[in-house]
Structures are given as structure tokens and as C-alpha cells.
């Protein structure tokens, strides 16, 4: 159990307000960034997602290039003439480009789940800094399964909403005035959902409990996610800011936990 006497100022303000508010979302955004920057102990863990992406990308891209060479040789056959050589290298380049694109998509998809252990360590360190103690870390396999579930839910729900918004703006361009802000909002929800996965997973919170948590702290959850969505301009950038987002999400989860505990104690 956490001790309210060691709660830092942002958490104390949550107790004073009696709930998690928009201000908590703003605090979590800035403080998550600050925590990772000023805490050398988490720097190594913070680099893991990017390092994992580069490792996967190099390995898969190399495999794609090797495969393009062998497949092209098999398709063109031995002893090609001049035009055969031209066709061979054209095919190699085309297959390599497709292979690298696929490798990039696969690397982006796998880098986060495989970095779950490091991101949980960032969350664990942030909670200790806030409360003096923290929920126990989960195993690598449990972390991998939890993160994969969170990503799948985000893609199914958020991805579907983004496709619908894209189709609306494509067939009715003036609607972009509405659909563009909504896309930012949906991306914010997807990012925030991703970030809260780690502190909630350490508490053994399932999907139903996570949706309940979001509903209970919807305003802070939304502002927190939208601020990150406005910061992310390229897909791979999310892996750079992921540790900071996880640290910020941990602050929101702890704030909600403390408020609920104090309410229960007062009843």
C-alpha cells in the first residue's frame, strides 16, 4: 500500500481537488518528459524501444534484400543476357523496396511489445519516485501479452475510426474542417491508451478495468493523449517519446489510485 505522506505535490493537488482533472493531464505530460530527462537511472530503459526498432529494421531489411537477390535469380534463371541482367537488377530493386517497406512496418509493430520490460521499468521507477514504493513488475511474457492486447484494441477501435474519418474527408473534402481535429483526438486516445497499459498492467488490470479507468478519468486521459498526438509528427517518433508518455501515464494512474483510496477511507 502507498503512504499518502510521501506523495509529491502533483498528487497532493489531486487529493485537494478530490478527483483527477484536466490539470492532472497537463501535469502528467510535462512531468513525464521531465522525469525521463533528469533521471539517469531510466535512460538505458528509455533507449530500448528505439534500439529495438533499429535492430529489427536492420535484421528484417537485410533479410528482405537477401531474399530479393535469391528470388530474382530463381525467376530470371542462370546465364541471362544483357536484357536479362537489366530485368534481374530491376526485379531486385523492386523486390528490395517492397521488402524494406514491409520490414519497416513489421519492425514498428514489434518494437513496442518487445520493449515492454523496459517501459515497465520506467513506470516502476516513476512510481517509486512519486510514492516511495511501486506495484511489482510483471514477467516478460505477461508484459508482452498485455502490450499486444492493448495495441490490438487501439488498432481495432482507433484504426477503424481513423479509416471512417479518412473516407468522410475523401468523399466530402469540406468535412476536413471537422475530421482533421477528430483525427488528432482519436490519435490522442490511441496514444494515451498505449501509455496507460504499463502502469495498469503492473496492477493486473484487465480490459474491462482499463475502460472503466478511462471513463473515470476521461478529461485528463484525453488532454494527456492529445498533447502527445500534437508532438508526434512521424510514425517512428512515438518510440522516442514512449518512455516519457509511460512515465506521465504512471502519474495519472497513481493520482487516480490515491484519490480513490482517500475516498474509500473517508466513507
Secondary structure, 3 states (H helix, E strand, C coil): CCCHHHCCHHHHHHHHHCCCCHHHHHHHHHHHHHHHHHCHHHHHHHHHHHHHHHHHHHHHHHHHHHHHHHHHHHHHCCCCCHHHHHHHHHHHHHHHHHHHHHHHHHHHHHHHHHCHHHHHHHHHHHHHHHHCCCCCCCCHHHHHHHHHHHHHHHHHHHHHHHHHHHHHHHHCHHHHHHHHHHHHHHHHHHHHHHHHHHHHHHCCCCHHHHHHHHHHCHHHHHHHHHHHHHHCCCCCHHHHHHHHHHHHHHHHHHHHHHHHHHHHHHC
